[in-house]
Amino acid sequence: MAPDLTIAEQIRATLAKRMKRDVSTIQPHHSLQKDLGLDSADAIELVFYLEETFDFEVPDLDFRKLTTVSDVIVYVEGRLRTT
């Protein structure tokens, strides 16, 4: 993924690829489960992606709170500010 993409663009692009959708159809207000159809395997892949790409661990308790695309973006941005 291009390093000049914003965090939001990187996350949306990854979700689009994983869910086999056009990135323009992935919006911040979308629910990961209801709107995008993320199942438990997809959720695990998303956690691995976040941990690898942004170089921090995502505790299970934190991930359970992430229900929308925006939640994921805000979480990553916040974690990167504190590291």
JOLINMO-V636776 format. One record per backbone hydrogen bond with DSSP energy under -0.5 kcal/mol. CO is the residue of the C=O (numbers start at 1). NH is the residue of the N-H. If there is no record, write none. Layout:
# JOLINMO-V636776
co = (CO CO)
nh = (NH NH)
This chain:
# JOLINMO-V636776
co = (2 6 7 8 9 10 11 12 13 14 15 16 16 17 22 23 25 27 28 30 31 31 32 33 39 40 41 42 43 44 45 46 47 48 49 50 51 51 57 59 59 60 61 62 63 65 67 68 69 70 71 72 73 74 75 76 77 78 79)
nh = (5 10 11 12 13 14 15 16 17 18 19 20 21 20 25 26 27 30 70 69 35 36 38 37 43 44 45 46 47 48 49 50 51 52 53 54 55 56 59 62 63 64 65 65 66 67 32 72 73 74 75 76 77 78 79 80 81 82 83)
